[in-house]
Structures are given as C-alpha cells and as structure tokens.
Amino acid sequence: MKQPFFLLLFLLAGFLSSFPSQADEITVYSHRHYPSDDVLFAKFTEQSGIRVRVVKAGADELIERLRAEGDNTRADVLLTADAGRLHIAKSADLLLPLESETLTERIPEAYRDPDNTWFGFTLRARVIIYAKDRVNPNELSTYEDLADRKWRGRLLARSSSHIYNQSLLASLIAAHGEAEALNWARAVRRNLIRAPQGNDRDQMRSVARGLADVAIVNTYYLGLMHNSPDPQDRELAGRLAVFYPNQDGRGIHVNISGGGVVKASRHPEQAQKFLEFLVSEEAQKTFPQTTSEFPVLAGVELSDLQKSWGDFKADTLNLGKLGELNVTAVRLFNLSGWE
C-alpha cells in the first residue's frame, strides 16, 4: 500500500523540478530602454542559466518604488543612468556593498562608488556639438568658454531640471567652486537662444536646422540619430560634428549608465554575477555598436562612428562627487534663472 504513495511523491517532485526555482531568476529594475539590452540579458541567461525578469520605468519612479517596497521588494538589481541618481539610491540605503574583484579590476575607480555599492557599465560623454557649415571648431575650447558673450543667441541646452545638466554643473562646482559655477550658469542661460525645452536630440535637430550653432549634449544621442530608422534624423545628424572640450585641462565631463545590487535582494549572488557579466568583454563590445555608449572596459573597440569623433581625455573626478554636489547644483541652477 505504501508503494503508490512514494511513487506519487516521486512524480510530484519531478513535476515541481520542471519549474525554475527562484534562485534561477533575478528581477532587474531598469531605466534603460534599448532592445539590445534584451539581447544581452538573454545571452547572460544562456551562459549562466539565470533568467532575467526586467521591470522598466523612469529612474526616479524605480527608486521611489524600491523605497516603498522596502524588504518586500522582488528587485535584485537597479540599472539607471547618471551617477547622481545612483548616489540617491545609495543615500537611501537601497544598494548592497559588494566584494567583487571582477568589478573593481575591470571598472576604473572614477566610474564606481568608493564604497562599491554602484558600478558604471557604460560611459556617456557630455560634449559640445556644432553645425559643420557655420562653426569653425577653432572657436570652441571649454565648457567655461560657453559663458562668453560671443555665444549669445548661438547656444542651446535642455532644462536644468534634468540630471545630465545637474551633473555637468556639479563637475564645474568641483573644479571651480560655487561662485564661479553660479556665474557660469547665469552667463550660459543668457546665451541660450530660447528657454530650455526638449531633450538632447531636440537640441541637435534645432542646431542642424539652423536655429542655433552649438548645443550641449551627450554623444550617444548623436549616435542614435545617425542610426535612426527615420531618414530625416540621419540626414540632420550628418550636418553635425562633435567637439570634445577641456582637452588642455581636466578633460571632458563623462557620466555613466550603471547599477548595483538591491540591498533587499533575495538573490544577491546571482545579481552580482549579472553585474559582473555586464563588464565582460562580450557585453562591453556590444554597447558601442548598439547604443553608441562608450565601454568602461579598457581595450574594447569603438564603433566606426565613435572613432570618427576622435580621441578624448576624460575628467578623472570620481563620479560619486557628482551625487554629493547634486543638491548644490540644483540650488545654483535655480539662482541662475536657468529653467
């Protein structure tokens, strides 16, 4: 009589084992929105056996969701753009410090948190783009020079409420102090041909169409325009060129797309493996080709488009400083009148 009972248990165990265990899946809260990321995550699953469930939303929304969920969250990894946002997550005690030789050896010190709670996986250079038919690149030199009166009515930039500009101003605060940074923000705002509106691609489209001569943007947006399915965007991108400022000084302002393991993660070991995969050579070489972001891993080949922009020297300021100075940057932008 006992034999059918044990047979039933055996069959039930086999049935349950056909479903993936929770340890075979991680949940990634991601602000990134590129189809190529889904391909990359599938490759991680193929290599590790760990499935990746992705929840996409805005960066601020994801951070607030993690705060609200607390220890009950299902998230294992947070991926977002800009060190300023990652600093906010760290300050809210949402990220887990990691001990990983892979991450610390492959990611330069400037592009990861000093306490190893977050790590950069791609670089984003915030530069000056200019209209090739109207601007001599010899006119251009530094971010600071954009405050010069010669750029009055020739310059475009997005709103100061966006983290990209806040981090740029934070880098200027770190370099020059609050007083000079405030003067810069005021002067640059006076030089803008219109009140800030739209995103970086909108600034570039407007420069290409003749509204202004130069704009402050991230290079990867120009890459996305060059590879856009919209032929008009591709044509407009062809009218623009990249200038890397401050090459005789501290170097260009760079930021990251990065992430960390959620402190309340139920699968921290699997989540760490996922982060380590993102700095593998296989993963790193996909970013230049698909999203026009720069890799953080040394020696990875850039795309032909990125090579055409030339080489650059990057600021070595630890990006954690940008997060620390974010509140100050917002205050100075408000004082400057930069909407």
C-alpha positions in Angstrom: 0.0 0.0 0.0 2.9 2.4 0.6 4.4 2.0 -2.8 1.8 4.1 -4.7 2.2 6.8 -2.1 6.0 7.0 -2.6 5.5 6.8 -6.4 3.2 9.8 -6.2 5.7 11.8 -4.2 8.4 10.9 -6.8 6.2 12.0 -9.6 5.3 15.2 -7.8 8.9 16.1 -7.2 9.7 15.6 -10.8 6.8 17.8 -11.8 7.9 20.6 -9.5 11.5 20.4 -10.6 10.4 21.2 -14.1 9.7 24.8 -13.0 12.7 27.2 -12.5 13.5 27.9 -8.9 13.5 31.4 -7.6 17.3 31.2 -7.4 17.3 30.7 -11.2 15.7 34.1 -11.9 16.6 37.7 -11.0 14.4 40.8 -11.3 16.1 43.9 -12.8 14.6 47.3 -12.3 15.8 49.1 -15.3 15.6 52.7 -16.5 17.4 51.6 -19.7 15.1 51.2 -22.8 17.2 49.6 -25.5 16.2 46.5 -27.4 19.8 45.5 -27.5 19.8 45.1 -23.7 17.2 42.4 -24.0 19.5 40.5 -26.4 22.4 41.0 -23.9 20.3 39.7 -21.0 19.3 36.7 -23.0 23.0 35.9 -23.5 23.6 36.1 -19.8 20.7 33.6 -19.3 22.2 31.3 -21.9 25.6 31.3 -20.2 24.5 31.2 -16.5 21.1 29.6 -16.5 19.8 32.6 -14.6 16.7 34.1 -16.2 16.3 37.9 -16.2 13.0 39.5 -15.5 13.0 43.2 -16.4 10.8 45.9 -14.9 11.1 49.1 -16.9 10.2 52.6 -15.6 11.7 56.1 -15.1 14.7 56.3 -12.9 13.0 58.4 -10.2 10.0 56.1 -10.2 12.1 53.0 -9.8 14.0 54.5 -6.8 10.7 55.5 -5.2 9.3 52.1 -5.8 12.3 50.5 -4.1 11.8 52.8 -1.1 8.2 51.9 -0.8 8.7 48.2 -1.2 11.4 48.0 1.4 12.3 44.5 2.4 9.3 43.2 0.4 10.8 44.1 -3.0 11.2 41.5 -5.6 14.0 43.5 -7.2 17.6 42.2 -7.3 19.3 44.8 -9.5 18.8 48.5 -10.2 20.0 49.8 -13.5 19.8 53.5 -14.3 21.7 56.4 -15.9 23.8 59.0 -14.2 25.9 58.7 -11.1 23.7 61.3 -9.5 20.7 59.0 -9.5 22.8 56.1 -8.2 24.1 58.3 -5.4 20.4 59.0 -4.5 19.8 55.2 -4.3 22.9 54.7 -2.2 21.9 57.6 0.2 18.5 55.9 0.6 20.3 52.7 1.7 18.9 50.8 -1.2 22.1 49.3 -2.5 24.3 46.5 -1.2 28.1 46.9 -0.9 29.8 44.2 -2.9 33.1 42.5 -2.8 34.0 41.6 -6.4 37.5 41.6 -7.9 35.9 41.4 -11.3 34.1 44.7 -10.8 36.8 46.6 -9.1 39.5 45.4 -11.5 37.6 46.0 -14.7 35.9 49.3 -13.9 38.2 52.3 -13.4 38.0 53.8 -9.9 36.4 57.1 -11.2 33.4 55.2 -12.5 32.3 53.3 -9.4 31.2 54.1 -5.9 34.1 54.3 -3.4 32.0 52.0 -1.1 31.3 49.6 -4.0 27.5 50.0 -3.9 27.2 51.0 -7.6 29.2 50.5 -10.7 29.4 52.1 -14.1 29.0 49.9 -17.2 28.9 52.4 -20.0 30.3 55.9 -20.4 28.4 58.9 -21.7 30.3 62.0 -22.8 28.6 65.3 -22.4 30.1 67.5 -25.1 29.5 70.4 -27.5 28.0 69.6 -30.9 28.2 72.2 -33.6 26.9 72.9 -37.1 29.6 71.9 -39.6 28.6 74.6 -42.1 28.5 77.5 -39.7 31.1 76.9 -36.9 34.8 76.7 -37.1 35.9 74.2 -34.4 38.8 76.6 -33.6 36.1 78.8 -32.0 35.5 76.1 -29.4 37.6 75.3 -26.4 36.0 74.6 -23.0 32.7 74.3 -21.2 33.7 77.5 -19.4 34.0 79.4 -22.7 30.3 78.8 -23.5 29.7 81.6 -20.9 31.5 84.1 -23.3 29.3 86.7 -24.9 30.3 85.5 -28.4 27.9 82.7 -27.9 24.9 85.0 -27.2 22.0 83.7 -29.2 24.0 80.8 -30.7 23.6 78.1 -28.0 21.0 75.5 -27.0 20.7 73.3 -23.9 18.0 71.3 -22.2 16.3 72.1 -18.9 18.3 72.4 -15.7 15.8 70.1 -14.1 17.5 67.2 -15.9 20.1 65.2 -14.1 22.5 65.3 -17.0 22.9 69.1 -16.7 22.9 68.9 -12.9 25.8 66.6 -13.0 27.7 68.8 -15.5 27.2 71.8 -13.2 28.3 69.6 -10.3 31.5 68.9 -12.1 32.1 72.7 -12.6 31.4 73.2 -8.8 34.1 70.5 -8.1 36.5 72.2 -10.4 35.9 75.9 -9.6 33.7 76.3 -6.5 30.2 77.5 -6.1 30.6 81.2 -7.0 32.3 80.5 -10.4 29.8 77.8 -11.2 26.9 80.1 -10.5 28.4 82.8 -12.7 28.8 80.2 -15.5 25.2 79.0 -15.2 23.9 82.6 -15.3 26.0 83.5 -18.4 25.2 80.4 -20.3 21.5 80.9 -19.6 21.8 84.4 -21.1 23.5 82.9 -24.2 20.7 80.4 -24.9 18.7 81.4 -27.9 15.5 80.2 -26.3 14.1 78.9 -23.0 15.2 75.3 -22.4 12.9 72.7 -24.0 13.0 69.2 -25.2 15.7 66.5 -24.9 19.2 66.3 -26.3 18.1 65.1 -29.7 15.7 68.1 -29.9 18.7 70.4 -29.3 20.7 68.7 -32.1 17.8 68.8 -34.6 17.4 72.6 -33.9 21.1 73.2 -34.5 21.1 71.2 -37.7 18.1 73.2 -38.9 19.8 76.5 -38.2 18.1 77.8 -35.0 21.5 77.8 -33.2 25.1 77.0 -33.8 26.1 74.8 -30.9 24.5 72.7 -28.2 25.4 70.8 -25.0 24.5 67.1 -25.5 25.5 63.5 -24.8 27.3 61.9 -27.7 25.3 58.7 -27.7 22.2 60.7 -28.7 24.0 61.7 -31.9 24.9 58.1 -32.4 21.3 57.1 -32.1 20.3 59.8 -34.6 22.9 58.5 -37.1 21.5 55.0 -36.8 17.8 56.1 -36.6 15.2 54.4 -38.7 14.0 57.9 -39.5 15.9 59.1 -42.7 15.3 62.8 -41.7 17.1 62.2 -38.4 20.0 60.6 -40.2 20.3 63.5 -42.6 20.2 66.0 -39.8 22.9 64.1 -37.8 25.1 64.3 -40.9 25.2 68.1 -40.5 26.7 68.0 -37.0 30.1 67.4 -35.6 31.4 66.6 -32.1 33.8 68.8 -30.1 35.5 67.5 -27.0 36.0 70.4 -24.7 38.7 71.0 -22.0 41.2 68.7 -23.6 44.1 71.0 -22.5 42.8 70.9 -18.9 40.8 68.4 -16.8 39.1 66.7 -19.8 35.5 66.2 -20.8 32.7 65.6 -18.4 31.7 62.0 -18.5 28.9 60.2 -16.7 27.7 56.6 -16.7 24.9 54.2 -17.1 25.3 51.8 -14.2 23.7 49.8 -11.4 24.0 47.9 -8.2 22.6 45.0 -6.3 19.4 45.9 -4.3 20.1 45.7 -0.6 16.9 43.7 0.0 17.7 41.3 -2.9 16.7 37.7 -2.3 19.4 36.5 -4.8 22.4 38.7 -4.2 24.9 36.2 -5.5 23.0 35.8 -8.8 22.6 39.5 -9.0 26.3 40.1 -8.6 27.0 37.6 -11.4 24.7 39.6 -13.6 26.7 42.8 -12.9 30.0 41.0 -13.5 28.6 39.8 -16.8 28.0 43.4 -17.9 31.7 44.2 -17.7 32.7 41.1 -19.6 34.4 41.7 -22.9 31.5 40.1 -24.7 29.0 42.5 -23.1 31.2 45.6 -23.3 31.8 45.3 -27.0 28.0 45.4 -27.7 27.5 48.9 -26.3 29.5 51.0 -28.9 27.8 49.1 -31.7 24.2 49.2 -30.5 23.7 52.3 -28.2 26.8 54.4 -29.1 27.8 54.4 -25.5 31.5 54.1 -24.6 32.7 51.0 -22.8 34.3 51.2 -19.4 36.5 48.2 -20.0 39.8 49.2 -21.5 40.8 47.9 -24.9 37.2 47.4 -26.3 36.9 48.5 -29.9 34.7 51.5 -30.6 32.2 51.8 -33.4 33.4 53.5 -36.6 31.2 56.5 -35.8 32.8 56.9 -32.4 36.2 56.6 -34.0 35.3 59.4 -36.4 34.7 61.7 -33.5 38.3 61.4 -32.4 40.1 60.6 -29.2 39.4 62.4 -25.9 40.7 62.9 -22.4 38.1 62.4 -19.7 37.9 64.1 -16.4 39.1 61.7 -13.6 36.8 63.1 -10.9 35.1 60.3 -9.1 31.5 60.4 -10.2 30.3 59.9 -6.7 31.2 63.5 -6.2 28.5 64.5 -8.7 25.9 62.9 -6.5 27.3 64.6 -3.4 27.1 68.0 -5.2 23.7 67.5 -6.8 21.7 69.5 -4.3 24.1 72.4 -4.6 23.9 72.2 -8.4 20.1 72.3 -8.3 20.2 75.3 -6.0 22.7 77.2 -8.2 20.6 76.5 -11.3 17.6 77.9 -9.5 19.5 81.0 -8.6 20.8 81.4 -12.1 17.3 81.6 -13.7 18.1 78.5 -15.9 14.7 76.9 -16.2 
